[in-house]
Amino acid sequence: MLTALGGGAMVPVAMAVIGDVYAPQKRATAMGALGAIDTAGWVWGPLYGALLIRYLSWRWQFYLNIPLALLGMAAAWWALRDLPQPARRERIDWLGTAVLTICLLSLNIALLNSGDVSSAGGFANLAQPQTSNTGWLYGVAAVSFALFIWVERRASRESQRPTHDAQLTTPPLIDLTLFRRRNFTPAVLINFLVGGVLIIAMVNVPLVINVLEFDVETAALTSGYLLSGMTGAMAVTAYLGGRLTERFSYRLPTLLGLALCGLGLALMGGRWVVGTPYGEMAWQLIILGAGFGLVMAPVGTAVINAAPDTQRGIAASLVIVLRLMGMSVGLSALTAWGLRRFAILRVQITLPDLPLADPIYQQAIIDGLTQVTVRVLTETFLVSAAVATIALLVGLRLRRES
């Protein structure tokens, strides 16, 4: 939990620092570089951990991170030492923070409990009804969200009263007027939808390989290689997306990225079957990763540029929070769709008229379940392509800075 608290703060803080250090016209390239470095960590991190486990032990993943964290702290202190300090420190909206935390935690737990297909290892292991009751968690999330909106509106009204001392007034955690600012709402909505599409690719590709490969170690290595192609392409095109944003503004790189996402997912959904060569899977995942990378910089820059100076930090955090919530919603929707389709298609498997113990009959069951599972998983790619198309339509609302 402590690691998550620290790690979760780093990217939003870095995005806010970019907003403070760079002029609006130069932020996109810096945001692209940040996205490239962050995504490169997705490629290097699993390999780094695998090497430590292979040659040392799993404990070294934590031991070595201590000196690395200290070096990072020293580097950050040195790099940011000349930044101007705020004239005054605003009071923190602790009530709004607490209510929003309850809302996000309860919603995230409920979604993950209903979307645990990856840890179960496939839809066949989830064919039985779920025993956990998460309905009350959704209720808590809804009530706490409504309470959060009320708290924030009240705090906003209080902070705008001219009779109040600014030093004694607590500003809202999230100024809801942000969502009325130019480009803010379409950018965060695109980010949410991209999060949902991204998690489906990250979860379903290993599941497809697990179905096709009976050897666990071979499946893990193959999945790692394929996903490295996708994340590697993301790292490269994240920087390119920043450069394109500086030259053409937000809309062109966003639409191009989302079009590549839709194309990659459509190819995966339409062409992946049992027996598809891994080389073909790889170049389609590279197309998908290139699309994801192109979207990162223009969307993040649009959010940062839309927010006033005092709201850049919370705007940056909303980019990350909504992407993660999109991932949770996408994973839950993936499981709901997959279970429904798996239940329908499983009963349609044609089996030979042989005794149950006959090896041919047993192999027919295995082949049938493999075909059905791959079909269900590839259908979720097609659904994701439709979501990417919706995000593309939202991207048409992005406007050049006035």
N, C-alpha and C positions, 0 to 999 in steps of 0.2 A: 504493500500500500504506500509506504514512504517513497519507494522507487517510482511508483506511478505518479505520485504528487509532484515529484521533482521533474520527471520526464515530461509530464503533461504540460508543465509551465514553460518549457524551453522554447518550443516553436512559436507559440503566441507572443512571448516576450521578444523573440528575434524578429518577428514580423512587425511588432510595434517599434522596435529600435530602427528598423529600416524606414518606417514612416517618419521618425524623428531625424534621422541622419541624412536621408536623401530627399532631394526635391521631387515633387510629384511626377515630373517628366522622366526621372531616372529610377524610380522605385521598381519598375517592372523587371529590369535586368537583375537587380539585387534580389527580388523575390524569386526569379527564376533560378538564380544561383543557390538560394536557400532551398528551394524545392529539389534541385539536383543533388545537393549534398544530403538532404534528408532521405531522398529516395535511394541514393547510393548506399546509405546505411542499411536499407532493407536488403540489398544484395550482399553486402559484406557481413552484416550482423549474423545471419544464420551460419555462414561459412566460418566466421571467426569462432562462434560457439561450438560448431562441430569439430574444429581443429583442437580446441581446448579439451573437449571431452575425449577426443581420440588419443591425444598425446599426454594429457595431464589428468584432470578430473573435473566434474561439473562445478566443484567449489571455486575453481580458478576463474570462472566467469564472473564471480562476485569479488574475489580478491583483487584481480587486475583492474576492475572498474574503479576501485578506490583511488589509486594514484592517477588514473585517467581523469576522474572527476575533479581531483585537486588541480591538475594541470589545466583543465577546462575553466575552473573557477578563476585561477590566476590569469589566464589569457583574457577572459571576459572582463575582469577588473581592470587590466591594463588597457584593453581596447576601448572601454567605455569611460575611462577616467576623466575625459575632457567634456563629456556631455553636460549641458546645462541642467541644473537641478530645478525642480518646480518651485515657484514662488511660495506656495503653501501646499500642505498635504491635505487632501480632502478626506473627510470621514468616510469610513466604509459602511456600506449598507448591509449590515450583518443579518438583518431580518430577511431581506430579499435574497441574500446568499444562501441562508439556511433553507428557505422555502424552495428555491430553485434546485438546490442539491438534493432535497428529498424527492422532488419531481423527477430529476434525471436518473437518480439511483433506482427508484421504484420502476420507472419505465424501462430502463436498461435491463434490470434483472428479469422483469416480466418477458421482455422480448427475447432475451437469451435463453430463458427456460423453455420457451416455445420454439426455439430455433437451434437446437443443439445437434444438428445433423452431422457436423464435422467431428465432434467428439464421439458420437455414436458409431461413426464409421460408415454410414450410408443409410438409405431409406429403409432397407430391409430390417435393420435393427430398430427402427422407429415405427414399424408397422402397427405395433400395439398402441392403444390409446395412452396418452400422457396421464400420469397419476397426479402430477403436481397441479394445484389450483392457483393460477396466477391472476384470476379475475380481480381479486381485491387489490393487487398491485396496480393494475390499470386504473382502478378507482382512486387510489391514493395519488397516482400521477395526475389524473384529471383535476382532482380537488386542489392539489398543491399548485398546479399550473394556473388555475383560476385565481387562487389566492395570491400567487406571484404577480399576475397582471394587476390586481387591485393594489397590492403593496407598492408596485413601481409607479403606477399612476398617482397614487397618494404622495409618494416621495417627490415625484416630478412637480406636482402642484405646490408642495411645501417649499421646494427649492426655488421656485419662481416668484414667490411672494416678496415684494420689495421691502416689506417691513421686517423681514427676518435677517438676522446677522448671518452672513455667508459662512463665518467660522463655525457657527453652531448648527448649520443646516446639513443634513445628510443627503447627498445627491443619490438618485436611483442607481442601482447596480447596472441596469441596462436602460438607457434612454429609449423609450419605444418610438420616439420620433425618428430614430435612425432608419427605421423601415420605410419612412416616407422620403428618404433622401435619394438622389439620383443614383441609379445602378445598384444600390445596396440590396434591395429585396431580390431582384433577379439573380445577382451574384451568389447570395447565400442559398437560394433555392437550387441553383445549378450545383453548388457544392454538396448540398444534401443528396440530390439525385445521383451525382457521381459517386458519392460514398456508397450508396446502395448497389450500384453497378459494380464498383470495385470489389466489394466483399464477395459478390457472387462469383467473380472470376477467381479470387484468391482461394475460395473454399471449394469450388466445383472442379477446378483443374486437378488438384490432388485426388479428389474423389473419383474422377474419371480414371486416372492412372491407377488408383488402388483397385478398381474393378477390373482393369485390363491386365494388371500384373499381380500374380499370386504371391510373389516373393516380396516381403515387406521392405527389405533393404533396397531392392531394385526399384520398387515403387517410389520410395522416399527420394532416392537419388534422381530418378527421372523427373519427378515433380519439381524438385529443386532446380534442375537445369532449365526446365520449361519456364518456370516462374522467374528465374533469373533473366531470361530473355525479355520478358515483359517489363520487369522492374528496371533492367538496364536501359531499355528504350525510354522508359519514363524519365530516368535520370538525365539522359542526353537531351530529350525534347523539352524538359522543364526549362532549361536555360534558353533553348531556342524560342520557347513560348514567351519568355520575358523580352527577348530582343524583338520579336514580332509585335508584341504589345506596345513597346516604345515607338515603333514605326507606324503601326496601323491602328492603335488603340485596342480596346478590349474585344470587340465583336469578332473580328476576323480570326484570330488564333483560337478563340473559344469555339466558334462554329466549326473550324477546321478540325480541332481536337475531338469535338463531339461526333463529327461525321466519321472520323477514323475509329472512334470507339464503337459506333453503330455498325460500321463495316466489319470490324474485327469480330464483334459478337455475332453478327449475322453469318459470317463465314464459319465460325465455330459451331453455331447452332445448326447450320444447314449441311455441313460437311463432315463433322466428327461422328464417326460410327466405329463399331468394333473393327479393328484392322486399319484404321487411319494411321499413316506413318507419323512418327513423332516429329520428323522434319517439317511436315506440313503443319502440324499443330504449332510448332515453334514460330514459323513466320507469321502465322495468324495472331499469335499472342504478341509478337513484336508490333504488329499494326495496332493492336489494342493498347499496348503500353505506350506507344507513341502518342496516341490520342489522349490518354490520361495525362501524360506529361505536358502536352500543349495547353491543357485547360488550367493547370495549377497556377501559373503566374498571372494570367489576366484576371482570373476570378479573385485571387487573393489581393491583387493590386486594386481592383475595383472596390473591394470592401474597405481597404485601408484609405484610399483616396476619398471615398464617400463620407467617412467619419470625420467629425471635427477633432481638433488636436487633443482635447481632453477625453475623447472616447476611442482613441486608436487601440488601446490595450484591450478593451472589452470587445471591440470589433474584430480584432485578431483572434481572440479566444472563441468568438462565435464561429469563425471559419472552421476551427478544429472541432468544436463541439458538434456543430451540425453535420460535419463529415462523419464523425463517429456515430452520431445518432442515425444517419443514413445507413451506415454499415449495420447497425443493430436491426433497423427496420428491414433492410434488404435480406439479412440472414433469416429473420423470422418469416418473411414472405416466401423466401426460398423453400423453407421447410414445409410451410403450409401447402404451397403449390406442389412440391415434390411428393409429399405423402398422399395427396389427393390423386395425382396422376399415377403414382406407383400402385395404389390400391385398384385403380381402374384397369391398368394395363397388365397387372400381374395375373388376373383371372383369365386373360385372353391368350396366355401362353399355350401353345399346342404341344401336347406331350404324346409320345408313342404309346400304343396299346401293348405295354409290356409289364411284367411284375415290378413292383416298387424297388426290389433289391437288384434288379438288372442294372449292370454298369451303363448300358446305353440309356436307360431311363434316367439314371442319376446325372449323367452328362447332359442330357436334354434339359433337366431342371437348371443346371448350372448355366448352360448356354442361354436359356430363356431369361433367367434373372439378369444375366449380364447384359443382354440386348435391351431389356426393359429399363434397367438402371441407367445405362448410357443414354437411352432415348429421353428419359426424364431429365437427366442433367443437361443435355443439349437443348431441350426445350426451354430451360431456364435461361440459357444464353439468348435465345430468341426473344424471351420476355425482356431481358436486359437491354437488347437492341432497341426494343420499343421504348423503354425508359430513357435511353440515350437520345432517342428522337424527340421525346417530350422535352428533355433538357435543351436540345438544340433549338426548339421553338421558343423556349424561355430566353435563350441566348439572343434571339432577335431583339429583345427589349433593351439590351445593353447599348448605351449611347456614349459617344465621344465626350470627353470632358469639355464643358463650356468655357 
